[in-house]
Amino acid sequence: MKLSIINKLAIIISTAFVVLVIISLYACKASQMVSAKTGAQLWAENCQRCHNTPSPNTFSHEQWETVGLHMQSRALITDEERDKIVAFLKQ
């Protein structure tokens, strides 16, 4: 039995919808996992993977803000992750 073009199109659209729902659910789960992490965890996972990071006392609070903005683009982290890391370093 041959499927009509409309039936084929409906199958393709349905499949694409299911895939998008799965991707969206995964993205939400990943976002929740990041939100649950502390600044110290994010610092260890994102900063120390590329280089030895300086002591938190090396820079002033204002300088850490600048460093955070600069390194955010290099480490490809979100604003939330950057804010948590900078807050940790400013403690």
C-alpha positions in Angstrom: 0.0 0.0 0.0 1.5 3.3 -1.1 1.3 6.3 1.2 0.0 9.5 -0.2 2.1 12.6 -0.2 -0.1 14.1 2.6 0.4 11.0 4.8 4.1 11.1 4.2 4.2 14.7 5.1 2.2 14.1 8.2 4.6 11.4 9.3 7.6 13.7 8.7 6.0 16.5 10.6 5.0 14.3 13.5 8.5 12.8 13.7 10.1 16.3 13.6 7.8 17.4 16.4 8.7 14.5 18.6 12.4 15.1 18.0 12.0 18.8 18.9 10.1 17.9 22.1 12.9 15.5 23.1 15.6 18.1 22.4 13.7 20.7 24.4 13.3 18.4 27.4 17.0 17.5 27.3 17.9 21.2 27.2 15.7 21.9 30.2 17.3 19.1 32.1 20.8 20.3 31.3 19.9 23.8 32.3 18.6 22.6 35.7 21.9 20.7 36.2 23.9 23.9 35.6 21.6 25.9 37.9 22.2 23.4 40.7 26.0 23.8 40.6 27.9 26.1 42.8 30.3 28.8 41.7 33.2 26.6 43.0 32.0 23.6 40.9 31.6 25.8 37.8 35.0 27.3 38.4 36.6 23.9 38.6 34.9 22.6 35.6 35.3 25.6 33.3 38.3 27.6 34.4 40.7 25.0 35.6 40.3 22.8 32.6 42.4 25.1 30.5 44.8 26.7 32.8 45.9 27.1 36.4 43.7 29.9 37.8 45.1 32.5 40.1 44.2 32.8 43.7 40.9 34.6 44.4 43.0 37.2 46.3 45.0 38.0 43.1 42.4 40.5 41.8 40.0 43.0 43.3 36.2 42.5 43.1 36.0 44.9 40.2 38.8 43.1 38.4 37.1 39.8 38.8 34.1 41.2 37.1 36.2 42.2 34.1 38.0 38.8 34.1 34.7 37.0 34.2 33.4 39.0 31.2 36.6 38.3 29.3 36.7 34.6 30.1 33.0 34.0 29.5 33.4 34.3 25.7 36.5 32.0 25.8 34.9 29.3 28.0 31.5 29.6 26.3 29.6 29.8 29.6 26.3 31.5 30.3 25.7 34.7 32.2 24.4 32.7 35.1 27.5 30.5 35.2 29.8 33.6 34.9 27.9 35.3 37.8 28.3 32.3 40.0 32.0 31.9 39.3 32.7 35.6 39.9 30.7 35.6 43.1 32.7 32.6 44.3 36.0 34.3 43.4 34.9 37.5 45.2 34.2 35.7 48.5 
